[in-house]
Amino acid sequence: MITITPYKPEWKQEFQNIGTLLRKFLGDLAIRIDHIGSTSVPNLDAKDIIDIQVTVEALTSELERAMNLAGFERVTRITSDHIPPEFNPDPKEWEKWIFKPASSKRKINLHVRIQNRANQRYPILFRDYLRALPMVAKAYEKVKQELAKHHPEDIEAYYDIKDPVCDIIIGGAEEWAKLTGWSQRESDC
């Protein structure tokens, strides 16, 4: 069941706790650890799932072992991200690993992406754009609420519609980045 939850201020602290744990186990394997997705945007209603991006030099067996020690298991069926129109179509730019908690009841999507790849930059820019433009964030929230209302059990339909909406938003975010001189600031953890 897809449920959009009213914004919870505690999402930020939950991310910090998870990020601190990850930093302990990953050490220098993690270049950055960032809170991404809708729970990272103040006052934005979201699915109650903490999305985290770990930026790395490479997807390695050493990294996977460290993630396992931290209590996360890799979801092997997911190996890449959706490619937005007009973005670099090279599959290497969209490669990723995703991990879920092995036993925690807390829902977490942990995305591991390679530094300087298109899919590593995308969620950080997307997040920062929504943080900077609350009107865009609220419109995005409305889309997600309507999708959950009309497709509460159909996760494929939810993403089939949400992904193109995100592509429209990232187009605006790219223009905003050029106008403001945006760049990835320090990581969140």
C-alpha positions in Angstrom: 0.0 0.0 0.0 1.4 3.4 -1.0 0.9 5.9 1.7 2.0 9.5 1.7 2.6 10.7 5.3 2.6 14.2 6.6 6.1 15.7 7.0 7.8 14.5 10.2 10.6 16.7 11.6 12.2 13.5 13.1 13.1 12.3 9.7 16.2 14.5 9.8 17.4 13.0 13.1 16.6 9.4 11.9 18.8 10.1 8.8 21.6 11.4 11.1 21.5 8.3 13.3 21.6 6.0 10.2 24.3 8.1 8.6 26.5 8.0 11.7 26.2 4.2 11.7 27.1 4.0 8.0 30.1 6.3 8.5 31.3 4.0 11.3 31.2 0.9 9.1 32.1 2.4 5.8 34.8 4.8 6.8 36.7 6.1 3.8 34.8 3.8 1.4 32.0 6.5 1.6 33.0 9.7 0.0 29.6 11.3 0.9 26.5 10.2 2.8 23.5 12.3 1.9 19.9 12.4 3.0 18.0 12.4 -0.3 14.4 11.9 -1.5 11.3 13.6 -0.1 12.0 12.9 3.6 15.0 15.2 3.1 12.9 18.2 2.1 11.4 20.2 5.0 7.6 20.4 5.1 7.2 17.9 2.2 4.8 15.0 2.8 6.3 11.7 1.7 6.3 8.0 1.9 7.7 7.2 5.4 11.0 5.8 3.9 14.3 7.3 4.6 16.3 7.6 1.4 20.1 7.8 1.7 22.7 8.1 -0.9 26.2 6.8 -0.3 28.7 8.1 -2.8 31.7 5.8 -3.5 34.7 5.5 -5.9 33.5 2.0 -7.1 31.0 -0.7 -6.4 33.2 -3.4 -4.8 33.0 -6.6 -2.7 34.7 -4.7 0.1 31.9 -2.1 0.1 29.2 -4.8 0.1 30.9 -6.6 3.0 31.0 -3.3 5.0 27.3 -2.7 4.2 26.4 -6.2 5.4 28.3 -5.6 8.6 26.3 -2.3 9.1 23.1 -4.4 8.8 22.1 -3.9 5.2 21.6 -6.4 2.4 21.9 -5.6 -1.3 18.8 -5.8 -3.5 20.5 -7.6 -6.5 17.6 -7.2 -8.9 18.1 -3.3 -8.9 21.3 -2.3 -10.7 20.5 1.1 -12.3 18.3 4.2 -12.2 15.7 5.5 -14.7 17.4 7.6 -17.4 15.7 11.0 -18.0 15.3 12.1 -21.6 18.2 14.1 -23.0 20.6 12.9 -20.3 23.7 10.9 -21.1 22.3 7.4 -22.0 25.5 5.6 -21.1 24.5 2.8 -18.8 27.6 3.4 -16.6 26.2 6.8 -15.7 23.1 5.2 -14.2 24.6 2.1 -12.5 23.9 1.7 -8.7 23.5 -0.7 -5.9 20.6 -0.5 -3.5 20.5 -1.9 0.0 17.7 -2.4 2.5 18.0 -3.1 6.3 18.5 -6.8 7.0 16.3 -6.7 10.1 15.2 -3.2 11.0 11.5 -2.3 11.0 12.5 1.2 9.8 12.1 1.4 6.1 15.2 2.7 4.4 16.3 2.8 0.7 20.1 3.1 0.7 21.3 4.0 -2.8 25.0 3.5 -3.5 26.3 5.5 -6.5 29.6 6.3 -8.0 31.1 9.8 -7.6 30.7 12.2 -10.5 28.2 10.0 -12.4 24.9 11.5 -13.6 22.8 9.5 -11.2 25.0 10.6 -8.2 24.4 14.3 -8.9 20.7 14.0 -9.8 19.2 13.3 -6.3 21.3 15.9 -4.6 20.4 18.6 -7.2 16.7 17.5 -7.0 16.7 17.7 -3.2 18.4 21.1 -3.2 16.0 22.5 -5.8 12.9 21.4 -3.9 14.4 22.9 -0.7 15.0 26.2 -2.4 11.6 26.3 -4.2 8.8 25.3 -1.8 6.1 25.9 -4.5 7.7 23.2 -6.7 8.0 20.9 -3.7 4.3 21.4 -2.9 3.3 20.7 -6.5 5.4 17.5 -6.4 3.8 16.5 -3.1 0.3 16.9 -4.7 1.3 14.6 -7.6 2.5 12.0 -5.2 -0.7 12.3 -3.1 -2.9 11.9 -6.2 -0.9 8.9 -7.4 -1.2 7.2 -4.0 -4.9 7.9 -4.0 -5.5 6.6 -7.5 -2.9 3.8 -7.5 -2.6 2.7 -3.8 -1.6 -0.9 -4.6 0.2 -0.4 -8.0 3.8 0.6 -7.4 4.6 0.2 -11.1 1.9 2.7 -12.1 3.1 5.0 -9.3 6.6 5.1 -10.7 5.6 5.0 -14.4 3.9 8.4 -13.7 6.2 9.8 -11.0 9.4 9.3 -13.0 8.4 11.6 -15.9 7.2 14.2 -13.4 10.6 14.0 -11.8 12.2 14.4 -15.2 10.2 17.7 -15.6 11.4 18.8 -12.2 15.0 18.0 -12.9 14.8 20.0 -16.1 13.9 23.1 -14.0 16.5 22.1 -11.4 19.2 22.1 -14.1 18.2 25.6 -15.2 18.1 26.8 -11.6 21.6 25.2 -11.0 23.0 27.3 -14.0 21.4 30.5 -12.8 22.5 30.1 -9.2 25.9 28.5 -9.7 24.7 25.5 -7.6 27.2 22.8 -6.8 27.2 19.9 -4.4 28.0 21.2 -1.0 29.4 19.1 1.8 27.6 15.8 2.5 25.0 15.6 5.2 27.0 13.1 7.3 
